[in-house]
Amino acid sequence: MVRSLWSAATGMIAQQTNVDTISNNLANVNTAGYKTEIAEFKSLLYQNLQTRTTTANGERKPISAQVGLGVRNSSITSIFRQGNFYESTSTSAFAIDGEGFFAVRSYTGEIQYTRNGNFNWSVGNSGNLELTTSDGQQVLDINGRPIAIPANFKTSEVTITADGQVCYPDENNNPQPLGMTIGLFQFQNPAGLDKVGSSNYRVTAASGAAINEATTNIAIRRSGLVQGYIEGSNVQVVDEMVNLIIAQRAYEMNSKVIQASDDMMGQANQLRS
């Protein structure tokens, strides 16, 4: 009886984590570059009530009797499915068509990665205009350097080719490459990236090292850039609402198990010889 209490309690805790994950997805439905997350579960240890070879009368029994001890969360996995593209009025907004990530430098100097291409041109310490995130983090090129243009350039005239080259028009109004290319990077296991907030990710041993699309010899499908568009989140609201209802029902069923076990224990305590 006590086993049922603890098993149901683990189920309620697991479903609470599931609801937390779903609520985070719904909260970020309009966050650029956000990737939906899925809570996954695994069963806990099993207790052997009877082995395969023992029965009450000593006869052979091919099937054992085992009872589970509940459930726990095993992982919260990000699904890196391509999100929809939305047109932006900003010329410094970019969407990635493919599996690549932008590289940005955080305030601590650490290189992080993101799919959020809602960038801006900001005045850097050198006086030049630098391409940054909305939080002011520097966007890096294929060589790990900040992307900067002279302060007298008009940012509205800066164009980016599909392969990430930064261009500016000459006297004949023909775009000319400036010798800088926005870096795009891939990972062998993007689900292994560590989430650090602001739609940024950090490299881990599980994700593997960042693969520079411009310099790698690995056979990969290279990503393209689309200027003037932003990749929205890939959260499917209808799916999340259905998952929320399922999680809520599972939570309620586990709570009823606890109530039923408590009632049965109360009846057992009231028995009279």
Disulfide bonds with the S-S distance in Angstrom:
none
